[in-house]
C-alpha cells in the first residue's frame, strides 16, 4: 500500500480533486454573490477531498513511522 507508485497515484488524485474543488468553490462563491446556495455537488466534492487528504496523511505517517 505504501509503494512509490501508489503514493504517486494518490498524490495526483488529491491534486486533481483539489484543483476541481477550488474551481467549484470559486463558482459557488460567484453563485453565492448572486443569491444561490452551495449545491450538494460542492459538498460531496469537499467531503471527498477531506477523505483523500486524511488517507494521504495516514499513508505518509505509515512511511515516516
C-alpha positions, 0 to 999 in steps of 0.5 A: 500500500505504501509503494512509490507508485501508489503514493504517486497515484494518490498524490495526483488524485488529491491534486486533481480533486483539489484543483476541481474543488477550488474551481467549484468553490470559486463558482459557488462563491460567484453563485453565492454573490448572486443569491444561490446556495452551495449545491450538494455537488460542492459538498460531496466534492469537499467531503471527498477531498477531506477523505483523500487528504486524511488517507494521504496523511495516514499513508505518509505517517505509515512511511515516516513511522 
